[in-house]
Amino acid sequence: MVNYIAEILALIAFILYVASFQFKKKSTVLRLNIAANSFYALEYLMLNAYAGVNNSIFGIARSTIFSICHRKKVKFPLYGVFIFISLVVIFGIMTYTDIFSIIPVVISIGFFLALYVDNMKLYRICAAIASCLWIIYNYKVGVIFGVVDAVVELISSCVSIYRFDIRKKKLKQYGYWKFYR
């Protein structure tokens, strides 16, 4: 029964997370990420996958911090970056079980740095890489829907990279951009 509930939570998180890639506004992306990570945290908690729980909690914190900074139009302080990364590493060490438990730590740090430099293109690329890593982690912890989820997230992030980065560049290159807007 616990696995079924976890799969339902994963489905809700998945829908929210995949939807987040299809928005251009950073504030919308961050709000959807907060909601998605909340459901992911519950899912991993039910499965006793504590490295995944940590990653999700840090995902909530990360998106909340950057949402507040974005709204107030301030830059998150550099010392805060070091504190956040240090906490991610410390909690990663505390929940270390095997080599696979390092994956959520790497993903959390990557997303944090992508949001810190305030580059949504880098964020989308990070999301594609993270999806590949989640495929491995979810397979290892036995979340079958999580594997499917990560594959669809990979596709969604690649679509968003095409829509917002590649296609836009091509339109500008050929002079169609002024008609496209």
C-alpha positions as CSV (number, residue, x, y, z in Angstrom):
1,M,0.0,0.0,0.0
2,V,2.8,2.4,0.9
3,N,4.4,1.9,-2.6
4,Y,1.0,2.8,-4.3
5,I,0.7,6.0,-2.3
6,A,4.3,6.9,-3.0
7,E,3.6,6.3,-6.7
8,I,0.6,8.7,-6.6
9,L,2.7,11.3,-4.9
10,A,5.4,10.8,-7.6
11,L,2.7,11.3,-10.3
12,I,1.6,14.6,-8.8
13,A,5.2,15.8,-8.4
14,F,5.9,14.7,-11.9
15,I,3.0,16.7,-13.4
16,L,4.1,19.8,-11.5
17,Y,7.7,19.5,-12.4
18,V,7.2,18.7,-16.1
19,A,4.8,21.6,-16.3
20,S,7.5,24.0,-14.8
21,F,9.7,23.6,-17.8
22,Q,7.1,24.9,-20.2
23,F,7.0,28.3,-18.5
24,K,9.4,31.1,-19.4
25,K,8.9,33.2,-16.3
26,K,11.4,32.3,-13.5
27,S,8.8,33.0,-10.8
28,T,6.4,30.5,-12.2
29,V,9.1,27.9,-12.6
30,L,10.2,28.3,-9.0
31,R,6.6,28.1,-7.6
32,L,6.0,24.9,-9.5
33,N,9.3,23.5,-8.3
34,I,8.4,24.2,-4.7
35,A,5.2,22.3,-5.1
36,A,6.8,19.4,-7.0
37,N,9.6,19.0,-4.5
38,S,7.1,18.9,-1.6
39,F,5.4,15.9,-3.2
40,Y,8.8,14.3,-4.1
41,A,9.9,14.7,-0.5
42,L,6.8,12.8,0.7
43,E,7.3,10.1,-1.9
44,Y,10.9,9.4,-0.9
45,L,10.1,9.6,2.8
46,M,7.5,6.8,2.3
47,L,10.1,4.7,0.6
48,N,12.9,5.4,3.2
49,A,15.0,6.9,0.4
50,Y,16.5,9.6,2.6
51,A,19.0,11.0,0.1
52,G,16.0,11.7,-2.1
53,V,14.2,13.3,0.8
54,N,17.2,15.6,1.5
55,N,17.4,16.6,-2.1
56,S,13.7,17.5,-2.2
57,I,13.9,19.5,1.0
58,F,16.9,21.4,-0.3
59,G,14.9,21.8,-3.6
60,I,12.1,23.5,-1.6
61,A,14.6,25.7,0.2
62,R,16.5,26.5,-3.0
63,S,13.4,27.5,-4.9
64,T,12.0,29.5,-2.0
65,I,15.2,31.4,-1.5
66,F,15.5,32.3,-5.2
67,S,11.8,33.1,-5.5
68,I,12.1,35.6,-2.7
69,C,15.3,37.1,-4.2
70,H,13.7,37.2,-7.6
71,R,10.6,39.0,-6.3
72,K,12.7,41.5,-4.3
73,K,15.1,41.9,-7.2
74,V,18.2,41.1,-5.1
75,K,21.1,38.7,-5.6
76,F,21.5,35.9,-3.1
77,P,24.8,36.5,-1.2
78,L,27.9,34.5,-2.2
79,Y,28.4,33.4,1.4
80,G,24.9,31.9,1.3
81,V,25.9,29.8,-1.7
82,F,28.8,28.3,0.4
83,I,26.5,27.7,3.3
84,F,23.8,26.0,1.2
85,I,26.3,23.8,-0.6
86,S,28.0,22.9,2.7
87,L,24.6,21.9,4.2
88,V,23.8,19.8,1.1
89,V,27.1,18.0,1.4
90,I,26.8,17.5,5.2
91,F,23.3,16.0,4.9
92,G,24.5,13.9,1.9
93,I,27.2,12.5,4.1
94,M,24.7,11.8,6.9
95,T,22.4,9.9,4.6
96,Y,25.1,8.1,2.6
97,T,24.3,4.5,2.0
98,D,26.0,3.7,-1.3
99,I,27.5,5.4,-4.4
100,F,24.0,6.1,-5.7
101,S,23.1,8.2,-2.7
102,I,25.6,10.8,-4.0
103,I,23.4,11.4,-7.1
104,P,20.8,13.7,-5.3
105,V,23.6,15.7,-3.7
106,V,25.2,16.4,-7.1
107,I,21.7,17.3,-8.6
108,S,20.9,19.7,-5.7
109,I,24.3,21.5,-6.0
110,G,23.9,21.7,-9.8
111,F,20.4,23.2,-9.6
112,F,21.5,25.7,-6.9
113,L,24.4,26.9,-8.9
114,A,22.3,27.2,-12.1
115,L,19.7,29.3,-10.3
116,Y,22.4,31.4,-8.5
117,V,24.0,32.5,-11.8
118,D,20.4,33.5,-12.9
119,N,20.6,31.8,-16.2
120,M,17.4,29.9,-17.2
121,K,19.2,28.3,-20.2
122,L,21.8,26.8,-17.8
123,Y,18.9,25.7,-15.5
124,R,17.2,23.9,-18.4
125,I,20.5,22.1,-19.3
126,C,21.0,21.2,-15.7
127,A,17.5,19.8,-15.6
128,A,18.2,17.6,-18.6
129,I,21.4,16.2,-16.9
130,A,19.6,15.8,-13.6
131,S,16.8,13.8,-15.4
132,C,19.4,11.3,-16.6
133,L,20.8,11.0,-13.1
134,W,17.3,10.6,-11.6
135,I,16.7,7.7,-13.9
136,I,19.7,5.9,-12.3
137,Y,18.7,6.8,-8.7
138,N,15.1,6.0,-9.1
139,Y,15.9,2.6,-10.6
140,K,18.2,1.9,-7.8
141,V,15.7,2.8,-5.0
142,G,12.9,0.9,-6.8
143,V,10.7,3.7,-7.9
144,I,9.6,2.5,-11.3
145,F,7.3,5.4,-11.9
146,G,10.2,7.6,-11.0
147,V,12.2,6.2,-13.9
148,V,9.4,6.9,-16.3
149,D,9.0,10.3,-14.7
150,A,12.6,11.1,-15.2
151,V,12.5,10.0,-18.9
152,V,9.5,12.3,-19.5
153,E,11.2,15.1,-17.6
154,L,14.2,14.6,-19.8
155,I,12.0,14.9,-22.9
156,S,10.3,18.0,-21.4
157,S,13.5,19.7,-20.5
158,C,14.9,19.0,-24.0
159,V,11.7,20.5,-25.6
160,S,12.0,23.6,-23.4
161,I,15.7,23.9,-24.4
162,Y,14.6,23.8,-28.0
163,R,11.7,26.2,-27.5
164,F,13.4,28.8,-25.4
165,D,17.1,28.5,-26.5
166,I,17.7,26.9,-29.9
167,R,14.5,28.0,-31.8
168,K,14.8,31.5,-30.4
169,K,18.4,31.7,-31.6
170,K,17.5,30.4,-35.0
171,L,14.7,32.9,-35.4
172,K,17.0,35.8,-34.4
173,Q,19.7,34.5,-36.8
174,Y,17.4,34.5,-39.8
175,G,15.7,37.8,-38.9
176,Y,12.3,36.2,-38.1
177,W,12.5,37.2,-34.4
178,K,10.7,40.6,-34.9
179,F,7.8,38.8,-36.5
180,Y,7.7,36.0,-34.0
181,R,7.3,38.1,-30.8
